[in-house]
Amino acid sequence: MANGSLDVYDRFVEYIEKKGLSIAVTLRKEKADYIISQSGCQGFCQMGPLVTLYPQGILYTKVTPGDVEEIIDETLLKGRPITRLLYHSPVTDAPATDIAHIPFYSKQNRTVLKLCGYIDAQDIDEYIANDGYAMAKKVFLEMTDEDVCSEMLRAGLRGRGGAGFPTGRKWDLTRIQKADVKYIVCNGDEGDPGAFMDRCVMEGNPHSVLEGMLIAAKAVGATEGYIYVRTEYPLAVERLKIAIADARRAGVLGGNIFGSGKSFDIHVMEGAGAFVCGEETALLASIEGKRGMPTPKPPFPAESGLFGKPTVINNVETLASVPIVMKLGADAYAAIGTEKSKGTKTFALTGHVANTGLIEVPFGATLRQIVGEIGGGAVNDDGTICGVDFKAVQIGGPSGGCLTKEHLDMPLDYENLAAVGAMVGSGGLVVMNNQTCIVQIARFFMQFTQNESCGKCVPCREGTKQMLALLDDIIEGRATAETLELLEQLAQTVKVGSLCGLGKTAPNPVLSTLRYFRDEYNAHVFEKR
Ligand code: SF4
């Protein structure tokens, strides 16, 4: 939309009506030979506005309103592709005749993102026509609560929000609690710089999130759910509200769901933009109308969560994965990924890379595949493509760490990333070329976490501030040899002493860049003295 997609869409509607063609606009539901539809994000952000023609799978990139007449007259009506609008390889400049021949798409495994950019997010019938709500119906009418939890456990789905806790275990812990009310909370408070996976799922396929919440509700016996979305995501909020209203009308939400006699309803709650509200106890406090600050665990939300009641809290991608797990079955889902990290993961691929956008790969994919093949290679400051000759890749946002060329062939999963001082995090992947100053990058993330520290506990509140001051000293030439030692000691103290995940992970970018790029820190310290 920022690229002007709506202007292109409006021009399509205008020209179709002017020519009197038998082409329908999906929301009007009339019968026609062709349908024009507004999709969610197709992932290839940098190439937008995108127009895809099915069933041929022809993808047109950087389309302007001025291209619309030609697309209809030439391609739609005469079957002739327009070469200048096709995607061209950044290396060979060869045009791709259809979407299947574009490595950005063909090298991915899109499951959570499969319908994003394909269906009209504002049309529940399109979701239902693609097997939507079939798994929720099966779960409500044919499965016991225990069976649903054990299916999730066997599938090995782990939380996609960062910590990677097994979803089935979280559900089962909530299921066994005795309470009059239980809640399902969807964490849509995605705040990492460079991350937009959850936003695209909420905007592009909101019903998949609702269906995941419905299945979770049946599994634990919950009757009410909340989706907590950052207020900076107005389109996600709008589309979720439309989806909820449509699902209520279709009898999928509300009372007597699928004739089961059970009820479940969902509310949207807008956060005010505090990064710390992505932490689950702070998020729950925010929904309750309190200041969004973390509280110590235990008790865990499964025992005492929202309004003191047993609560499942899962992130957007986790919940959108749930119908896929149920559809594939636990064994088939568990066959995707690595031994302990099952399924696929979405990443926001950004920075110095030829193809930026939203991608999805199985756990176990490597940086060589992601940056070199899907990303089309890293890009130098002068615009030349340098393949996988990048300096670093920051994974997991401000909570994560950096990877280098030595990790090019390491299968990316929860365990391998933790072993090298990084983490999956929510899924931000920022590629940095060889001209990037790594100390400046560490400072950027430290500035972010320092700004976002809620101030409740001393190690995070004061420690991040002092770490930022030390990084300023290094960059501005005031550092001594002891500064690096002090920075490292302070980073360890903040990591160990902070109350919540924000503080515990805030030093990660500094620690991992010190681990792999100490020479660059030394160059700042000694060359500027
Ligand atoms: Fe707040 Fe930071 Fe302490 Fe978390 S670690 S409670 S964000 S001060």
Residues whose N, C-alpha, C, O or C-beta is under 5 A from the ligand:
A	BS01	SF4	V276 P294 E452 S453 C454 G455 K456 C457 C460 R461 S498 L499 C500 L502 G503
